[in-house]
Amino acid sequence: MKNIKSIIDEYRNADFEKRLYFFLSYRELRDEFLEIDQSDKSVGFSANPIKKNKCRLCVNWGQSLISALK
């Protein structure tokens, strides 16, 4: 079995697919992997939440329901 330091170094230098393989294979190192992912800007993680556009149909339906209950 590889030593932990070499596994973490490989994870740090791996692409997305290989990182996923490591994450699933080495359950005991998941906390370290998550720390690497959260500190690594190159993976594409963002601290900003994704802005979702609301469906016009859903918004209009909700407003119609509220006005019908008044």
Biopython code that builds the backbone (N, CA, C, O; Angstrom):
import numpy as np
from Bio.PDB.StructureBuilder import StructureBuilder

atoms = [
    (1, "MET", "N", (0.835, -1.186, 0.000)),
    (1, "MET", "CA", (0.000, 0.000, 0.000)),
    (1, "MET", "C", (0.878, 1.247, 0.000)),
    (1, "MET", "O", (1.926, 1.287, 0.644)),
    (2, "LYS", "N", (0.437, 2.248, -0.723)),
    (2, "LYS", "CA", (1.172, 3.509, -0.802)),
    (2, "LYS", "C", (1.094, 4.231, 0.532)),
    (2, "LYS", "O", (0.169, 4.026, 1.318)),
    (3, "ASN", "N", (2.087, 5.083, 0.771)),
    (3, "ASN", "CA", (1.990, 5.842, 2.012)),
    (3, "ASN", "C", (1.060, 7.038, 1.804)),
    (3, "ASN", "O", (0.831, 7.474, 0.676)),
    (4, "ILE", "N", (0.538, 7.553, 2.897)),
    (4, "ILE", "CA", (-0.498, 8.588, 2.860)),
    (4, "ILE", "C", (-0.007, 9.853, 2.169)),
    (4, "ILE", "O", (-0.751, 10.468, 1.405)),
    (5, "LYS", "N", (1.240, 10.248, 2.429)),
    (5, "LYS", "CA", (1.773, 11.472, 1.829)),
    (5, "LYS", "C", (1.802, 11.380, 0.305)),
    (5, "LYS", "O", (1.467, 12.348, -0.378)),
    (6, "SER", "N", (2.197, 10.237, -0.229)),
    (6, "SER", "CA", (2.256, 10.092, -1.688)),
    (6, "SER", "C", (0.848, 10.089, -2.303)),
    (6, "SER", "O", (0.651, 10.600, -3.406)),
    (7, "ILE", "N", (-0.110, 9.525, -1.602)),
    (7, "ILE", "CA", (-1.491, 9.521, -2.096)),
    (7, "ILE", "C", (-2.031, 10.954, -2.150)),
    (7, "ILE", "O", (-2.668, 11.351, -3.125)),
    (8, "ILE", "N", (-1.769, 11.714, -1.096)),
    (8, "ILE", "CA", (-2.238, 13.098, -1.047)),
    (8, "ILE", "C", (-1.551, 13.933, -2.127)),
    (8, "ILE", "O", (-2.193, 14.774, -2.756)),
    (9, "ASP", "N", (-0.248, 13.708, -2.350)),
    (9, "ASP", "CA", (0.466, 14.422, -3.414)),
    (9, "ASP", "C", (-0.096, 14.077, -4.788)),
    (9, "ASP", "O", (-0.264, 14.957, -5.631)),
    (10, "GLU", "N", (-0.384, 12.804, -5.013)),
    (10, "GLU", "CA", (-0.992, 12.392, -6.283)),
    (10, "GLU", "C", (-2.360, 13.040, -6.465)),
    (10, "GLU", "O", (-2.699, 13.497, -7.556)),
    (11, "TYR", "N", (-3.135, 13.074, -5.396)),
    (11, "TYR", "CA", (-4.458, 13.702, -5.452)),
    (11, "TYR", "C", (-4.335, 15.173, -5.827)),
    (11, "TYR", "O", (-5.087, 15.677, -6.661)),
    (12, "ARG", "N", (-3.381, 15.854, -5.203)),
    (12, "ARG", "CA", (-3.184, 17.283, -5.437)),
    (12, "ARG", "C", (-2.852, 17.556, -6.917)),
    (12, "ARG", "O", (-3.248, 18.588, -7.457)),
    (13, "ASN", "N", (-2.139, 16.646, -7.559)),
    (13, "ASN", "CA", (-1.710, 16.839, -8.953)),
    (13, "ASN", "C", (-2.635, 16.179, -9.977)),
    (13, "ASN", "O", (-2.381, 16.255, -11.179)),
    (14, "ALA", "N", (-3.691, 15.542, -9.514)),
    (14, "ALA", "CA", (-4.560, 14.778, -10.408)),
    (14, "ALA", "C", (-5.623, 15.649, -11.072)),
    (14, "ALA", "O", (-5.938, 16.744, -10.605)),
    (15, "ASP", "N", (-6.168, 15.130, -12.176)),
    (15, "ASP", "CA", (-7.298, 15.794, -12.824)),
    (15, "ASP", "C", (-8.585, 15.381, -12.100)),
    (15, "ASP", "O", (-8.548, 14.624, -11.130)),
    (16, "PHE", "N", (-9.708, 15.883, -12.582)),
    (16, "PHE", "CA", (-10.985, 15.657, -11.908)),
    (16, "PHE", "C", (-11.316, 14.174, -11.771)),
    (16, "PHE", "O", (-11.717, 13.732, -10.694)),
    (17, "GLU", "N", (-11.156, 13.401, -12.844)),
    (17, "GLU", "CA", (-11.506, 11.976, -12.810)),
    (17, "GLU", "C", (-10.662, 11.198, -11.814)),
    (17, "GLU", "O", (-11.170, 10.367, -11.061)),
    (18, "LYS", "N", (-9.377, 11.478, -11.823)),
    (18, "LYS", "CA", (-8.498, 10.761, -10.909)),
    (18, "LYS", "C", (-8.773, 11.172, -9.461)),
    (18, "LYS", "O", (-8.701, 10.345, -8.552)),
    (19, "ARG", "N", (-9.091, 12.458, -9.252)),
    (19, "ARG", "CA", (-9.448, 12.905, -7.902)),
    (19, "ARG", "C", (-10.699, 12.176, -7.412)),
    (19, "ARG", "O", (-10.777, 11.785, -6.247)),
    (20, "LEU", "N", (-11.654, 12.001, -8.280)),
    (20, "LEU", "CA", (-12.866, 11.280, -7.906)),
    (20, "LEU", "C", (-12.536, 9.833, -7.537)),
    (20, "LEU", "O", (-13.058, 9.302, -6.556)),
    (21, "TYR", "N", (-11.675, 9.206, -8.320)),
    (21, "TYR", "CA", (-11.249, 7.836, -8.026)),
    (21, "TYR", "C", (-10.592, 7.762, -6.647)),
    (21, "TYR", "O", (-10.909, 6.878, -5.850)),
    (22, "PHE", "N", (-9.670, 8.701, -6.368)),
    (22, "PHE", "CA", (-9.014, 8.719, -5.062)),
    (22, "PHE", "C", (-10.031, 8.947, -3.945)),
    (22, "PHE", "O", (-9.985, 8.283, -2.909)),
    (23, "PHE", "N", (-10.931, 9.872, -4.158)),
    (23, "PHE", "CA", (-11.934, 10.199, -3.141)),
    (23, "PHE", "C", (-12.771, 8.975, -2.792)),
    (23, "PHE", "O", (-13.057, 8.723, -1.621)),
    (24, "LEU", "N", (-13.159, 8.221, -3.807)),
    (24, "LEU", "CA", (-13.971, 7.030, -3.567)),
    (24, "LEU", "C", (-13.152, 5.864, -3.021)),
    (24, "LEU", "O", (-13.680, 5.028, -2.288)),
    (25, "SER", "N", (-11.885, 5.803, -3.368)),
    (25, "SER", "CA", (-11.044, 4.679, -2.960)),
    (25, "SER", "C", (-10.495, 4.794, -1.548)),
    (25, "SER", "O", (-10.360, 3.790, -0.849)),
    (26, "TYR", "N", (-10.177, 6.008, -1.123)),
    (26, "TYR", "CA", (-9.523, 6.209, 0.168)),
    (26, "TYR", "C", (-10.448, 6.981, 1.107)),
    (26, "TYR", "O", (-10.286, 8.184, 1.314)),
    (27, "ARG", "N", (-11.390, 6.285, 1.651)),
    (27, "ARG", "CA", (-12.396, 6.891, 2.526)),
    (27, "ARG", "C", (-11.756, 7.612, 3.717)),
    (27, "ARG", "O", (-12.238, 8.666, 4.132)),
    (28, "GLU", "N", (-10.687, 7.058, 4.262)),
    (28, "GLU", "CA", (-10.055, 7.628, 5.446)),
    (28, "GLU", "C", (-9.343, 8.958, 5.162)),
    (28, "GLU", "O", (-8.986, 9.675, 6.097)),
    (29, "LEU", "N", (-9.135, 9.290, 3.896)),
    (29, "LEU", "CA", (-8.444, 10.531, 3.538)),
    (29, "LEU", "C", (-9.387, 11.599, 2.982)),
    (29, "LEU", "O", (-8.929, 12.639, 2.507)),
    (30, "ARG", "N", (-10.670, 11.358, 3.035)),
    (30, "ARG", "CA", (-11.632, 12.282, 2.432)),
    (30, "ARG", "C", (-11.559, 13.687, 3.026)),
    (30, "ARG", "O", (-11.712, 14.668, 2.299)),
    (31, "ASP", "N", (-11.331, 13.798, 4.321)),
    (31, "ASP", "CA", (-11.231, 15.132, 4.928)),
    (31, "ASP", "C", (-10.060, 15.913, 4.330)),
    (31, "ASP", "O", (-10.189, 17.102, 4.037)),
    (32, "GLU", "N", (-8.923, 15.245, 4.151)),
    (32, "GLU", "CA", (-7.766, 15.904, 3.540)),
    (32, "GLU", "C", (-8.052, 16.280, 2.099)),
    (32, "GLU", "O", (-7.673, 17.362, 1.650)),
    (33, "PHE", "N", (-8.720, 15.390, 1.367)),
    (33, "PHE", "CA", (-9.059, 15.676, -0.024)),
    (33, "PHE", "C", (-9.986, 16.889, -0.129)),
    (33, "PHE", "O", (-9.820, 17.737, -1.005)),
    (34, "LEU", "N", (-10.957, 16.955, 0.771)),
    (34, "LEU", "CA", (-11.882, 18.094, 0.757)),
    (34, "LEU", "C", (-11.158, 19.395, 1.049)),
    (34, "LEU", "O", (-11.455, 20.419, 0.434)),
    (35, "GLU", "N", (-10.214, 19.371, 1.975)),
    (35, "GLU", "CA", (-9.430, 20.569, 2.264)),
    (35, "GLU", "C", (-8.645, 21.023, 1.038)),
    (35, "GLU", "O", (-8.566, 22.216, 0.748)),
    (36, "ILE", "N", (-8.073, 20.071, 0.329)),
    (36, "ILE", "CA", (-7.324, 20.392, -0.890)),
    (36, "ILE", "C", (-8.257, 21.003, -1.921)),
    (36, "ILE", "O", (-7.919, 22.016, -2.534)),
    (37, "ASP", "N", (-9.426, 20.404, -2.122)),
    (37, "ASP", "CA", (-10.375, 20.916, -3.105)),
    (37, "ASP", "C", (-10.855, 22.323, -2.751)),
    (37, "ASP", "O", (-10.997, 23.172, -3.631)),
    (38, "GLN", "N", (-11.099, 22.564, -1.487)),
    (38, "GLN", "CA", (-11.601, 23.867, -1.077)),
    (38, "GLN", "C", (-10.530, 24.943, -1.173)),
    (38, "GLN", "O", (-10.856, 26.114, -1.372)),
    (39, "SER", "N", (-9.271, 24.579, -1.037)),
    (39, "SER", "CA", (-8.205, 25.573, -1.118)),
    (39, "SER", "C", (-7.637, 25.704, -2.531)),
    (39, "SER", "O", (-6.911, 26.655, -2.820)),
    (40, "ASP", "N", (-7.958, 24.768, -3.402)),
    (40, "ASP", "CA", (-7.403, 24.749, -4.755)),
    (40, "ASP", "C", (-8.300, 25.514, -5.713)),
    (40, "ASP", "O", (-9.423, 25.095, -5.993)),
    (41, "LYS", "N", (-7.806, 26.623, -6.208)),
    (41, "LYS", "CA", (-8.582, 27.468, -7.130)),
    (41, "LYS", "C", (-8.699, 26.843, -8.523)),
    (41, "LYS", "O", (-9.625, 27.166, -9.267)),
    (42, "SER", "N", (-7.777, 25.958, -8.880)),
    (42, "SER", "CA", (-7.758, 25.416, -10.234)),
    (42, "SER", "C", (-8.854, 24.402, -10.502)),
    (42, "SER", "O", (-9.102, 24.066, -11.660)),
    (43, "VAL", "N", (-9.521, 23.902, -9.462)),
    (43, "VAL", "CA", (-10.540, 22.885, -9.666)),
    (43, "VAL", "C", (-11.859, 23.503, -10.102)),
    (43, "VAL", "O", (-12.727, 22.799, -10.620)),
    (44, "GLY", "N", (-12.022, 24.789, -9.905)),
    (44, "GLY", "CA", (-13.236, 25.436, -10.350)),
    (44, "GLY", "C", (-14.292, 25.591, -9.285)),
    (44, "GLY", "O", (-15.423, 25.964, -9.596)),
    (45, "PHE", "N", (-13.961, 25.316, -8.037)),
    (45, "PHE", "CA", (-14.932, 25.532, -6.967)),
    (45, "PHE", "C", (-15.017, 27.014, -6.671)),
    (45, "PHE", "O", (-14.028, 27.737, -6.795)),
    (46, "SER", "N", (-16.176, 27.459, -6.287)),
    (46, "SER", "CA", (-16.383, 28.869, -6.007)),
    (46, "SER", "C", (-17.043, 29.044, -4.651)),
    (46, "SER", "O", (-17.873, 28.237, -4.232)),
    (47, "ALA", "N", (-16.656, 30.115, -3.979)),
    (47, "ALA", "CA", (-17.277, 30.413, -2.688)),
    (47, "ALA", "C", (-18.635, 31.068, -2.888)),
    (47, "ALA", "O", (-19.461, 31.081, -1.976)),
    (48, "ASN", "N", (-18.869, 31.615, -4.084)),
    (48, "ASN", "CA", (-20.141, 32.274, -4.374)),
    (48, "ASN", "C", (-21.187, 31.247, -4.771)),
    (48, "ASN", "O", (-20.912, 30.371, -5.591)),
    (49, "PRO", "N", (-22.377, 31.341, -4.203)),
    (49, "PRO", "CA", (-23.428, 30.398, -4.588)),
    (49, "PRO", "C", (-23.872, 30.632, -6.036)),
    (49, "PRO", "O", (-23.734, 31.733, -6.567)),
    (50, "ILE", "N", (-24.394, 29.606, -6.648)),
    (50, "ILE", "CA", (-24.885, 29.709, -8.017)),
    (50, "ILE", "C", (-26.205, 30.455, -8.009)),
    (50, "ILE", "O", (-27.112, 30.138, -7.239)),
    (51, "LYS", "N", (-26.297, 31.440, -8.869)),
    (51, "LYS", "CA", (-27.526, 32.223, -8.951)),
    (51, "LYS", "C", (-28.490, 31.502, -9.888)),
    (51, "LYS", "O", (-28.179, 31.267, -11.056)),
    (52, "LYS", "N", (-29.644, 31.161, -9.371)),
    (52, "LYS", "CA", (-30.628, 30.433, -10.165)),
    (52, "LYS", "C", (-31.720, 31.391, -10.628)),
    (52, "LYS", "O", (-32.173, 32.250, -9.872)),
    (53, "ASN", "N", (-32.127, 31.229, -11.863)),
    (53, "ASN", "CA", (-33.229, 32.016, -12.390)),
    (53, "ASN", "C", (-34.535, 31.308, -12.067)),
    (53, "ASN", "O", (-34.668, 30.099, -12.257)),
    (54, "LYS", "N", (-35.492, 32.080, -11.576)),
    (54, "LYS", "CA", (-36.787, 31.481, -11.257)),
    (54, "LYS", "C", (-37.602, 31.296, -12.527)),
    (54, "LYS", "O", (-37.523, 32.093, -13.463)),
    (55, "CYS", "N", (-38.363, 30.259, -12.536)),
    (55, "CYS", "CA", (-39.251, 29.969, -13.643)),
    (55, "CYS", "C", (-40.407, 30.976, -13.622)),
    (55, "CYS", "O", (-41.054, 31.158, -12.591)),
    (56, "ARG", "N", (-40.663, 31.624, -14.754)),
    (56, "ARG", "CA", (-41.749, 32.617, -14.795)),
    (56, "ARG", "C", (-43.095, 31.974, -14.504)),
    (56, "ARG", "O", (-43.938, 32.571, -13.834)),
    (57, "LEU", "N", (-43.301, 30.774, -14.999)),
    (57, "LEU", "CA", (-44.558, 30.071, -14.766)),
    (57, "LEU", "C", (-44.776, 29.827, -13.275)),
    (57, "LEU", "O", (-45.880, 30.007, -12.762)),
    (58, "CYS", "N", (-43.704, 29.411, -12.579)),
    (58, "CYS", "CA", (-43.820, 29.133, -11.142)),
    (58, "CYS", "C", (-44.088, 30.412, -10.353)),
    (58, "CYS", "O", (-44.906, 30.418, -9.433)),
    (59, "VAL", "N", (-43.401, 31.493, -10.712)),
    (59, "VAL", "CA", (-43.596, 32.757, -10.008)),
    (59, "VAL", "C", (-45.013, 33.249, -10.227)),
    (59, "VAL", "O", (-45.679, 33.660, -9.276)),
    (60, "ASN", "N", (-45.486, 33.215, -11.467)),
    (60, "ASN", "CA", (-46.849, 33.674, -11.769)),
    (60, "ASN", "C", (-47.889, 32.792, -11.095)),
    (60, "ASN", "O", (-48.912, 33.289, -10.623)),
    (61, "TRP", "N", (-47.636, 31.493, -11.046)),
    (61, "TRP", "CA", (-48.558, 30.580, -10.405)),
    (61, "TRP", "C", (-48.651, 30.888, -8.916)),
    (61, "TRP", "O", (-49.745, 30.889, -8.352)),
    (62, "GLY", "N", (-47.523, 31.148, -8.279)),
    (62, "GLY", "CA", (-47.500, 31.457, -6.869)),
    (62, "GLY", "C", (-48.243, 32.750, -6.577)),
    (62, "GLY", "O", (-48.988, 32.840, -5.602)),
    (63, "GLN", "N", (-48.037, 33.751, -7.426)),
    (63, "GLN", "CA", (-48.727, 35.027, -7.233)),
    (63, "GLN", "C", (-50.233, 34.861, -7.434)),
    (63, "GLN", "O", (-51.025, 35.452, -6.699)),
    (64, "SER", "N", (-50.628, 34.071, -8.411)),
    (64, "SER", "CA", (-52.062, 33.827, -8.658)),
    (64, "SER", "C", (-52.695, 33.105, -7.469)),
    (64, "SER", "O", (-53.818, 33.416, -7.074)),
    (65, "LEU", "N", (-51.981, 32.157, -6.913)),
    (65, "LEU", "CA", (-52.473, 31.408, -5.753)),
    (65, "LEU", "C", (-52.648, 32.324, -4.558)),
    (65, "LEU", "O", (-53.661, 32.259, -3.861)),
    (66, "ILE", "N", (-51.668, 33.176, -4.321)),
    (66, "ILE", "CA", (-51.752, 34.108, -3.183)),
    (66, "ILE", "C", (-52.909, 35.084, -3.353)),
    (66, "ILE", "O", (-53.647, 35.343, -2.403)),
    (67, "SER", "N", (-53.071, 35.622, -4.550)),
    (67, "SER", "CA", (-54.161, 36.583, -4.770)),
    (67, "SER", "C", (-55.517, 35.879, -4.701)),
    (67, "SER", "O", (-56.502, 36.510, -4.318)),
    (68, "ALA", "N", (-55.602, 34.608, -5.053)),
    (68, "ALA", "CA", (-56.868, 33.880, -4.966)),
    (68, "ALA", "C", (-57.257, 33.618, -3.520)),
    (68, "ALA", "O", (-58.443, 33.531, -3.203)),
    (69, "LEU", "N", (-56.266, 33.493, -2.638)),
    (69, "LEU", "CA", (-56.531, 33.229, -1.238)),
    (69, "LEU", "C", (-56.918, 34.478, -0.449)),
    (69, "LEU", "O", (-57.431, 34.384, 0.666)),
    (70, "LYS", "N", (-56.668, 35.637, -1.034)),
    (70, "LYS", "CA", (-56.984, 36.886, -0.326)),
    (70, "LYS", "C", (-58.436, 37.193, -0.323)),
    (70, "LYS", "O", (-58.852, 38.209, 0.233)),
]
sb = StructureBuilder()
sb.init_structure("model")
sb.init_model(0)
sb.init_chain("A")
sb.init_seg("    ")
for serial, (resi, resn, name, xyz) in enumerate(atoms, 1):
    if name == "N":
        sb.init_residue(resn, " ", resi, " ")
    sb.init_atom(name, np.array(xyz, "f"), 0.0, 1.0, " ", f" {name:<3s}", serial, name[0])
structure = sb.get_structure()
